[in-house]
């Protein structure tokens, strides 16, 4: 049975009408990196975790966040808004994903979430315009509208995010899915920064993305060096072949 396990004493009613935000470790790890960044920058408090029958058998400890759980629930305020964020340090096992996604929708329904914000990544191969940063999907007459981007239409969404979206829709919750374009095969802090900035716009508060951009610069430098080494190796191999002609 899937259930919420509190780590502190609090009244569940204090979460009523919160913005409910979550994402998973999909393309570019955008959903994970962005939610993790949001709770760090806004100094949200870890209030509990979601227990499943087949939880991932991994954890770690740090002085700042304590013991890490696979599916952590954070809460706090951003400006005038209450916000609940579920951070997925792991991914539910396949046989539990449907029931887990439904649990998220039920939890959001229980707290009468004002809006649900789902964060994920969209393969950059889907980009139709070089200037596009993201696409989005409205859910159930949401009050959130983005005028600077197109909605994602006639494209498949897969994985836990897709299941969660379906249950959010089915349970009558309002919200949006935010999908920055990303490299699907490596962590993409730059795409995650796009997601964070859009959440910042929705909540009406400033959320710094400096740390994400610094991480992006490091990854890009490593990628550039890797490509440089590969080109050098290819050139060395080509010259080696020529010596035998």
HELIX and SHEET records of a PDB file:
HELIX    1   1 UNK A   12  UNK A   15  5                                   4    
HELIX    2   2 UNK A   27  UNK A   29  5                                   3    
HELIX    3   3 UNK A   30  UNK A   41  1                                  12    
HELIX    4   4 UNK A   94  UNK A   96  5                                   3    
HELIX    5   5 UNK A   97  UNK A  110  1                                  14    
HELIX    6   6 UNK A  124  UNK A  126  5                                   3    
HELIX    7   7 UNK A  160  UNK A  170  1                                  11    
HELIX    8   8 UNK A  189  UNK A  203  1                                  15    
HELIX    9   9 UNK A  210  UNK A  242  1                                  33    
SHEET    1   A 8 UNK A   3  UNK A   6  0                                        
SHEET    2   A 8 UNK A  45  UNK A  51 -1                                        
SHEET    3   A 8 UNK A  71  UNK A  78 -1                                        
SHEET    4   A 8 UNK A  81  UNK A  88 -1                                        
SHEET    5   A 8 UNK A  19  UNK A  23  1                                        
SHEET    6   A 8 UNK A 115  UNK A 123  1                                        
SHEET    7   A 8 UNK A 175  UNK A 182  1                                        
SHEET    8   A 8 UNK A 134  UNK A 139 -1                                        
SHEET    1   B 2 UNK A  61  UNK A  62  0                                        
SHEET    2   B 2 UNK A  66  UNK A  67 -1                                        
END                                                                             
